[in-house]
Amino acid sequence: MSSHKHIIGSDRLGIASAVLCMIHCMIVPLAFVLKVWWSNHTIYTLPSWWGMLDYFFLVISFIAVFHSSSHALSRNIKVSFWFFWAVLTTAIIFEDAIHWLAYVASAGLITTHIINLKMQRSLRKIKTA
């Protein structure tokens, strides 16, 4: 696999992982609200494996950030990748207190991956011109 395809693949993986992470984070409160509403205040518990998805997304995002940042053209992009990944890690570890921060981190990772993709594509166009 060429280096360019590898970079694009890791950015796409990062975007997909962050989007799925955001959806996962939004489903939890929605599931509790809907379950309570539907079952007349019966407490609903999620499956035991549900909480492990946080760590699954964290590992996938680490892989994507590692590969994307190692080929990033800008130091600011590299710093942004690792900053938002650290924020996501912190939000997952301290989920009860700062769960909302996972949304911010996921949005930051998505944005950083998109910017990195655009920068890589621009460089490729310049090199082929």
N, C-alpha and C positions, 0 to 999 in steps of 0.2 A: 504494500500500500504506500502510495506516495505521501510525502510529508504534508502536502496541502490537503489531501483527502482525509488524512488522520486528524488534522486540526479542525476541519469542518465537522468531521464525525464527533469529535469530543465536544465541540460547541453545541451541536444538535443534541447530543446526549445530555449535556448540561441544561439546555433549555427544556427538554422533555422532562428531565428529573425535577427541575424546579417547578414546572407547571403542575406535574402530578403531586408534588409535595404540597403545593398550595391547595389543590383540590382535596387532598387527604386532610389537611388542616381545617378546611371549611366544612367537610362532611361531619366531623365530630360534633361541633355545636348544633348543626342542623339535625343530625340524627337524634340527639338528646331532645331537642325542642319538638320535633315531629313525633317521636315516640311518646313523650309525655302528653302531647296534645291528643294523639290517637288513642292512647290506652288509659285516659283519665287518671293521670298522675302516677302511673306505675313507673318505677325506676328502671331504666334500661341500661344494661351493661354491654359494652362492646366485646367482641371476642378477644381472648388473651393475646393473640398474635397482632392485634391492631396497633398496639403501642410500639411493637418492634419495627413497624413500617417507617417510623421516624429515623431509626438508625440505618435502615436499608437505604433510604433517600440520602442520608448523610454520607454513606459509603459511596454511592453512585455519584453524588455531587463532588466528593473528594477526587474521584478518578477523573471526572470531567474537568474540574478546576486544575488538577495537576497537569494534565496533558495540554489543556488550552493555555494555561499560563506559561508553560515551558516554551511555547512557540509564539507567545504574544509579542507583538512588535513594539508595544509601548510599556514603559515601566508603570505608568498609571493604571493600565489595564491589569497588569500582573498584581499590583497592590489591591485593586478593586476586587479581583477574583478572591484573593485570600482574606481580605477584610470581610466581604459578605459571607464567605464560608465560615469564618470564625464567629460572625454574628449568628448565623444559622445554628452552629454547634452550641453556642451559648443559649439560644432560645430553646433548643431541644433539651439541654441539660436542666435548665431552670424553667421548664415548661409551665408549671403551675403559676409562676409569678409573671413571666414575660412571654407568654405564648404568642401574643400579637406580633412580636419581633420576628417570628419565623416568616410572616407575610412580607415584611420589609426586606429581609434577607433574600427570600426567594425572588422578589421583584428585582432586587439589585443584581442577583446572579443572572436572571433572564436578560436584563438590560446589558450587563457586561458581556455576556456571550454574544448577543446580537451585535454590539459594537465591534467586538473582536472579529466576528464573521465578516462584517462589512469592511473592516480594515484589511483583512486577509484577501478578500475578493478584489478590493481596490489595488492592492499590491500585485496580485496576479494579473490584473488587466494591464497594469503599467509594464510588468515584465514581458508580457506577450505582445505588447504594442511595438 
